[in-house]
Amino acid sequence: MISLVRVDNRLIHGQVVEAWLPHLKVSRVVVADDEAASSPLVRAAMALAVQSAIEVQIFPLAQVDFAGISKDSVKTLVLLRDVAAAPFAKAHGLKVEQLNLGNVHFGTGRRQVSPSVFLAESELQALQRLAEEGVKVEARAVPAEKPVELSELQERWGKGG
């Protein structure tokens, strides 16, 4: 059972551990990321950052059983490093009802659309397609913040950030 899908360049870090995990009351965190999965040091650090009662799984994006974790009864937070991973995960069986943009760093062609989110036009288009498929897209760093909806992100992008 998917509680939330979050795009965050930093994956597991303080905001996730201290704010999102207690808020969502999940039993499992699935990190779907090639870079994190290929580094024993990163995998160990992420696993140690999360309380031991919460299962942490770290796999390359293409090796995650998205359909399986969507169907089972374990409350799960799915963490993706970038926007492009979200449509991939959905196409491979991830049941996404809500997509949270947490931290998407500045890069070439990206404009700031919230304090911690920078998006390229192609990423906005991908998010729009997800929204058209019924996914609620929002940006906010922590649960206590007011979410910025996709329409507002698009408006801010159009104004140059």
PASEBA-1860 file (N, C-alpha, C; in nm, 3 decimals):
! residues 161
1> MISLVRVD> 0.085/-0.117/0.000/0.000/0.000/0.000/0.090/0.124/0.000 ~ 0.075/0.205/-0.102/0.160/0.324/-0.115/0.097/0.439/-0.036 ~ 0.171/0.493/0.059/0.124/0.610/0.134/0.159/0.739/0.060 ~ 0.277/0.742/0.000/0.322/0.863/-0.069/0.440/0.826/-0.160 ~ 0.446/0.892/-0.275/0.563/0.884/-0.361/0.626/1.023/-0.357 ~ 0.754/1.030/-0.327/0.824/1.157/-0.309/0.945/1.162/-0.401 ~ 0.958/1.273/-0.474/1.077/1.298/-0.555/1.166/1.390/-0.472 ~ 1.287/1.343/-0.443/1.378/1.418/-0.358/1.520/1.381/-0.395
9> NRLIHGQV> 1.597/1.478/-0.446/1.734/1.451/-0.487/1.818/1.391/-0.374 ~ 1.781/1.421/-0.251/1.861/1.374/-0.138/1.810/1.242/-0.080 ~ 1.698/1.190/-0.131/1.640/1.063/-0.090/1.612/1.061/0.060 ~ 1.682/0.979/0.139/1.658/0.975/0.284/1.748/1.078/0.352 ~ 1.686/1.172/0.420/1.760/1.277/0.493/1.672/1.327/0.605 ~ 1.713/1.432/0.673/1.645/1.481/0.793/1.497/1.508/0.776 ~ 1.457/1.576/0.668/1.315/1.606/0.648/1.232/1.479/0.637 ~ 1.285/1.381/0.570/1.213/1.254/0.554/1.204/1.182/0.688
17> VEAWLPHL> 1.317/1.169/0.755/1.323/1.094/0.880/1.244/1.163/0.992 ~ 1.262/1.294/1.006/1.202/1.365/1.119/1.059/1.413/1.094 ~ 1.019/1.432/0.970/0.886/1.487/0.943/0.794/1.388/0.869 ~ 0.840/1.338/0.754/0.752/1.254/0.672/0.725/1.117/0.733 ~ 0.826/1.050/0.785/0.802/0.916/0.840/0.704/0.918/0.957 ~ 0.721/1.007/1.056/0.620/1.012/1.164/0.481/1.053/1.113 ~ 0.477/1.145/1.018/0.349/1.192/0.964/0.275/1.079/0.891 ~ 0.347/1.005/0.809/0.284/0.900/0.728/0.263/0.769/0.805
25> KVSRVVVA> 0.340/0.750/0.911/0.334/0.626/0.990/0.352/0.502/0.901 ~ 0.456/0.507/0.818/0.483/0.396/0.728/0.564/0.287/0.799 ~ 0.557/0.169/0.743/0.635/0.056/0.794/0.752/0.023/0.702 ~ 0.752/0.085/0.582/0.856/0.054/0.484/0.889/0.179/0.403 ~ 1.018/0.194/0.372/1.066/0.297/0.280/1.135/0.223/0.166 ~ 1.091/0.253/0.043/1.155/0.195/-0.075/1.224/0.307/-0.149 ~ 1.355/0.297/-0.162/1.435/0.391/-0.240/1.461/0.326/-0.375 ~ 1.409/0.388/-0.481/1.427/0.337/-0.616/1.526/0.428/-0.688
33> DDEAASSP> 1.653/0.390/-0.682/1.757/0.478/-0.735/1.882/0.398/-0.768 ~ 1.928/0.410/-0.891/2.046/0.336/-0.936/2.171/0.374/-0.858 ~ 2.192/0.505/-0.838/2.313/0.551/-0.772/2.320/0.503/-0.627 ~ 2.210/0.519/-0.554/2.209/0.476/-0.414/2.226/0.325/-0.403 ~ 2.160/0.251/-0.491/2.167/0.105/-0.486/2.306/0.052/-0.517 ~ 2.384/0.126/-0.594/2.517/0.079/-0.633/2.625/0.111/-0.531 ~ 2.591/0.185/-0.427/2.691/0.225/-0.329/2.664/0.162/-0.192 ~ 2.749/0.068/-0.149/2.730/0.008/-0.017/2.731/0.112/0.096
41> LVRAAMAL> 2.815/0.215/0.082/2.821/0.319/0.184/2.690/0.397/0.192 ~ 2.635/0.436/0.078/2.508/0.510/0.076/2.395/0.423/0.130 ~ 2.391/0.297/0.088/2.286/0.206/0.138/2.294/0.192/0.289 ~ 2.413/0.176/0.342/2.430/0.162/0.487/2.389/0.289/0.560 ~ 2.430/0.404/0.508/2.396/0.531/0.573/2.245/0.553/0.574 ~ 2.179/0.525/0.462/2.033/0.543/0.457/1.963/0.448/0.553 ~ 2.005/0.324/0.557/1.942/0.227/0.647/1.961/0.267/0.793 ~ 2.077/0.321/0.827/2.103/0.363/0.965/2.025/0.489/1.003
49> AVQSAIEV> 1.989/0.571/0.905/1.918/0.696/0.933/1.774/0.673/0.976 ~ 1.719/0.560/0.941/1.578/0.530/0.967/1.568/0.438/1.088 ~ 1.469/0.465/1.175/1.454/0.380/1.293/1.438/0.234/1.253 ~ 1.487/0.144/1.336/1.493/0.002/1.301/1.356/-0.062/1.280 ~ 1.250/-0.003/1.332/1.115/-0.059/1.315/1.064/-0.042/1.172 ~ 1.130/0.044/1.095/1.088/0.069/0.957/1.184/-0.003/0.862 ~ 1.127/-0.087/0.777/1.206/-0.159/0.678/1.253/-0.062/0.570 ~ 1.380/-0.073/0.532/1.435/0.011/0.425/1.482/-0.081/0.313
57> QIFPLAQV> 1.430/-0.056/0.192/1.471/-0.131/0.074/1.530/-0.031/-0.026 ~ 1.646/-0.064/-0.080/1.713/0.023/-0.177/1.749/-0.061/-0.298 ~ 1.687/-0.028/-0.412/1.707/-0.104/-0.535/1.730/-0.009/-0.652 ~ 1.797/-0.058/-0.757/1.799/0.019/-0.882/1.655/0.038/-0.930 ~ 1.628/0.148/-0.993/1.493/0.182/-1.037/1.427/0.068/-1.114 ~ 1.496/0.009/-1.209/1.438/-0.095/-1.294/1.417/-0.228/-1.222 ~ 1.470/-0.243/-1.101/1.457/-0.371/-1.029/1.350/-0.367/-0.920 ~ 1.284/-0.255/-0.902/1.181/-0.245/-0.799/1.052/-0.311/-0.849
65> DFAGISKD> 0.991/-0.393/-0.764/0.863/-0.454/-0.796/0.752/-0.354/-0.758 ~ 0.733/-0.254/-0.842/0.636/-0.148/-0.813/0.494/-0.203/-0.799 ~ 0.456/-0.296/-0.885/0.322/-0.354/-0.877/0.304/-0.428/-0.744 ~ 0.406/-0.501/-0.702/0.399/-0.576/-0.577/0.383/-0.487/-0.454 ~ 0.463/-0.381/-0.448/0.452/-0.293/-0.330/0.323/-0.211/-0.333 ~ 0.266/-0.193/-0.451/0.138/-0.122/-0.460/0.023/-0.208/-0.411 ~ 0.037/-0.339/-0.424/-0.072/-0.431/-0.390/-0.066/-0.483/-0.248 ~ 0.053/-0.489/-0.188/0.059/-0.550/-0.055/0.004/-0.454/0.051
73> SVKTLVLL> -0.004/-0.499/0.173/-0.069/-0.420/0.279/0.028/-0.337/0.363 ~ 0.155/-0.335/0.328/0.254/-0.261/0.405/0.251/-0.114/0.364 ~ 0.227/-0.024/0.461/0.227/0.120/0.432/0.369/0.162/0.393 ~ 0.381/0.220/0.273/0.512/0.243/0.215/0.529/0.385/0.163 ~ 0.647/0.440/0.188/0.691/0.565/0.126/0.791/0.527/0.018 ~ 0.764/0.569/-0.107/0.855/0.544/-0.218/0.933/0.672/-0.245 ~ 1.065/0.662/-0.248/1.152/0.777/-0.273/1.220/0.760/-0.408 ~ 1.209/0.863/-0.490/1.270/0.867/-0.623/1.362/0.989/-0.629
81> RDVAAAPF> 1.474/0.977/-0.698/1.570/1.088/-0.704/1.524/1.200/-0.797 ~ 1.455/1.167/-0.905/1.420/1.271/-1.002/1.281/1.251/-1.061 ~ 1.232/1.355/-1.125/1.096/1.354/-1.181/1.081/1.244/-1.285 ~ 1.182/1.220/-1.367/1.173/1.120/-1.473/1.145/0.980/-1.419 ~ 1.183/0.953/-1.296/1.159/0.821/-1.237/1.012/0.798/-1.207 ~ 0.934/0.904/-1.186/0.793/0.887/-1.150/0.710/0.826/-1.263 ~ 0.715/0.878/-1.386/0.641/0.812/-1.494/0.691/0.670/-1.521 ~ 0.821/0.647/-1.506/0.877/0.513/-1.524/0.815/0.417/-1.422
89> AKAHGLKV> 0.815/0.459/-1.295/0.761/0.375/-1.189/0.612/0.347/-1.211 ~ 0.537/0.449/-1.250/0.394/0.432/-1.276/0.373/0.335/-1.391 ~ 0.450/0.348/-1.497/0.438/0.259/-1.613/0.474/0.115/-1.577 ~ 0.549/0.097/-1.469/0.589/-0.037/-1.426/0.510/-0.085/-1.305 ~ 0.389/-0.032/-1.288/0.298/-0.087/-1.189/0.281/-0.011/-1.059 ~ 0.351/0.101/-1.040/0.335/0.176/-0.916/0.202/0.250/-0.916 ~ 0.122/0.225/-0.816/-0.006/0.295/-0.802/0.022/0.427/-0.731 ~ 0.023/0.533/-0.808/0.057/0.666/-0.756/-0.071/0.748/-0.745
97> EQLNLGNV> -0.108/0.782/-0.624/-0.222/0.871/-0.605/-0.173/1.013/-0.578 ~ -0.061/1.022/-0.505/-0.006/1.152/-0.469/0.144/1.151/-0.490 ~ 0.193/1.252/-0.561/0.336/1.268/-0.587/0.380/1.398/-0.522 ~ 0.472/1.386/-0.428/0.525/1.501/-0.357/0.663/1.535/-0.411 ~ 0.682/1.660/-0.449/0.814/1.708/-0.489/0.877/1.771/-0.366 ~ 0.983/1.712/-0.317/1.046/1.761/-0.195/1.162/1.853/-0.223 ~ 1.268/1.796/-0.277/1.388/1.872/-0.310/1.434/1.832/-0.449 ~ 1.418/1.920/-0.544/1.467/1.898/-0.679/1.560/2.015/-0.708
105> HFGTGRRQ> 1.688/1.986/-0.713/1.789/2.090/-0.717/1.797/2.163/-0.851 ~ 1.859/2.280/-0.846/1.881/2.362/-0.965/1.965/2.285/-1.065 ~ 1.936/2.306/-1.191/2.014/2.247/-1.299/1.989/2.325/-1.427 ~ 2.064/2.295/-1.530/2.051/2.363/-1.657/1.908/2.351/-1.709 ~ 1.847/2.465/-1.742/1.712/2.467/-1.796/1.603/2.462/-1.692 ~ 1.640/2.453/-1.566/1.540/2.448/-1.459/1.514/2.587/-1.403 ~ 1.389/2.607/-1.363/1.349/2.732/-1.298/1.293/2.699/-1.160 ~ 1.314/2.790/-1.067/1.264/2.770/-0.932/1.113/2.790/-0.928
113> VSPSVFLA> 1.042/2.689/-0.873/0.896/2.697/-0.862/0.848/2.688/-0.718 ~ 0.938/2.659/-0.627/0.910/2.663/-0.482/1.047/2.679/-0.415 ~ 1.049/2.703/-0.284/1.179/2.724/-0.221/1.281/2.612/-0.244 ~ 1.234/2.487/-0.259/1.329/2.377/-0.274/1.311/2.296/-0.402 ~ 1.231/2.347/-0.497/1.205/2.272/-0.620/1.234/2.358/-0.743 ~ 1.317/2.303/-0.831/1.351/2.364/-0.959/1.310/2.262/-1.066 ~ 1.239/2.307/-1.169/1.192/2.216/-1.273/1.225/2.266/-1.412 ~ 1.251/2.172/-1.502/1.266/2.200/-1.644/1.129/2.188/-1.709
121> ESELQALQ> 1.114/2.245/-1.827/0.986/2.239/-1.896/0.943/2.093/-1.921 ~ 1.037/2.009/-1.959/1.005/1.868/-1.984/0.956/1.798/-1.857 ~ 1.010/1.836/-1.742/0.964/1.777/-1.616/0.822/1.823/-1.584 ~ 0.795/1.951/-1.609/0.658/2.001/-1.589/0.560/1.928/-1.679 ~ 0.600/1.901/-1.802/0.514/1.828/-1.895/0.489/1.686/-1.846 ~ 0.592/1.621/-1.794/0.576/1.486/-1.740/0.482/1.487/-1.619 ~ 0.496/1.588/-1.535/0.407/1.600/-1.419/0.263/1.626/-1.463 ~ 0.245/1.705/-1.568/0.111/1.732/-1.621/0.047/1.603/-1.672
129> RLAEEGVK> 0.124/1.522/-1.741/0.071/1.393/-1.790/0.029/1.305/-1.673 ~ 0.110/1.303/-1.568/0.073/1.225/-1.449/-0.057/1.278/-1.388 ~ -0.069/1.410/-1.381/-0.191/1.471/-1.326/-0.313/1.433/-1.411 ~ -0.295/1.431/-1.542/-0.405/1.393/-1.631/-0.445/1.247/-1.612 ~ -0.356/1.167/-1.556/-0.384/1.026/-1.525/-0.436/1.009/-1.383 ~ -0.463/1.120/-1.315/-0.524/1.114/-1.183/-0.429/1.128/-1.066 ~ -0.303/1.159/-1.090/-0.205/1.175/-0.982/-0.212/1.318/-0.929 ~ -0.223/1.332/-0.798/-0.219/1.464/-0.735/-0.072/1.502/-0.717
137> VEARAVPA> -0.029/1.610/-0.784/0.110/1.654/-0.778/0.118/1.779/-0.692 ~ 0.211/1.779/-0.598/0.231/1.894/-0.510/0.378/1.907/-0.475 ~ 0.416/2.025/-0.430/0.551/2.049/-0.379/0.541/2.101/-0.237 ~ 0.618/2.039/-0.149/0.636/2.088/-0.011/0.745/2.006/0.053 ~ 0.826/2.073/0.131/0.940/2.006/0.193/0.899/1.916/0.308 ~ 0.805/1.964/0.390/0.761/1.889/0.507/0.608/1.893/0.515 ~ 0.548/1.798/0.585/0.402/1.791/0.591/0.334/1.916/0.647 ~ 0.402/1.988/0.735/0.342/2.105/0.798/0.329/2.224/0.702
145> EKPVELSE> 0.404/2.224/0.593/0.395/2.332/0.494/0.267/2.322/0.414 ~ 0.221/2.436/0.367/0.108/2.438/0.275/0.158/2.385/0.140 ~ 0.089/2.286/0.084/0.135/2.233/-0.045/0.115/2.333/-0.159 ~ 0.208/2.332/-0.252/0.195/2.411/-0.374/0.149/2.314/-0.482 ~ 0.029/2.336/-0.533/-0.030/2.246/-0.632/0.036/2.263/-0.768 ~ 0.017/2.166/-0.856/0.079/2.167/-0.988/0.043/2.292/-1.068 ~ -0.081/2.336/-1.063/-0.121/2.456/-1.138/-0.040/2.578/-1.096 ~ -0.013/2.589/-0.967/0.067/2.700/-0.916/0.213/2.685/-0.958
153> LQERWGKG> 0.264/2.562/-0.957/0.402/2.538/-1.002/0.417/2.578/-1.149 ~ 0.318/2.543/-1.229/0.320/2.579/-1.372/0.315/2.730/-1.391 ~ 0.232/2.795/-1.311/0.221/2.942/-1.321/0.354/3.007/-1.283 ~ 0.414/2.960/-1.176/0.542/3.016/-1.132/0.651/2.991/-1.237 ~ 0.650/2.873/-1.298/0.748/2.842/-1.401/0.732/2.937/-1.519 ~ 0.608/2.961/-1.558/0.580/3.050/-1.670/0.625/3.194/-1.645 ~ 0.627/3.233/-1.517/0.671/3.368/-1.481/0.822/3.373/-1.457 ~ 0.888/3.262/-1.482/1.033/3.261/-1.464/1.077/3.222/-1.326
161> G> 0.987/3.164/-1.248/1.025/3.117/-1.115/0.978/3.204/-1.006
END
